[in-house]
């Protein structure tokens, strides 16, 4: 059985990103994302992949364009 998880982040004013970055910096959010995705596979758009600087450690990456 395959488990699929979706993680979405939206600001209170419905912003998902500004200039390729999140509009906030919350270490607890980053830690949750890391813990939830390490050992799994990320599905990212090309721009998100490039903005992150390439593949993230401990995760497989699929880039969708």
N, C-alpha and C positions, 0 to 999 in steps of 0.2 A: 504494500500500500504506500502511495506517495502522499506526503503532507505538503500542502501549498499554503503559504502565508503571504498576506499582503500587508505592507507597512506604508501608510500614507501620512504625510505631515502637511498641515495647512495652517496658516496664521489666522488669528481672529478676524482679520479683514480679507480672508480668502486668498492670500498670496502664497504661492508654492515656491517661489524663487525670485531673486533679483540679481541680475548680472551673473547667472550661473552659480549662485550661492543661496543657502538658506537665509531667510530674513531674520534669523535669531541664532544664538549660540548657547545651547544648554548642554553641559557635559553629561547630564543624566540621559538626555535623548540619544547622544552619540554612543554612550555605553549600552543602552538598550538595543540600539540598532546593531552594534557590534556583536553583542551576546546572542541576538536573535538570528543573525545571518551567518555567523562563523560556522564553517563546515557545510554550508549549503550552496545554493546557486542563486546568483542575482541576475535579474533581467532588467537591463537598463537601456534607455535610449542612447544614441550616439553622443549627443551633447553632454548628457550626465556622465557618461563613461569618460569622455575627454576632460570634463571639468574636475572629475575626481583624480585625474592623473593616471588613469589606467586601472588595471585590476587591483582589487583590494586583497590583502593577505588573508589566507585561510578560506577563500571562497572562490568558486568557479563563477565565471561571468559569461552571460549571453548578451550580446549587443544587438538591439533591434533598430533598424533604420527605416 
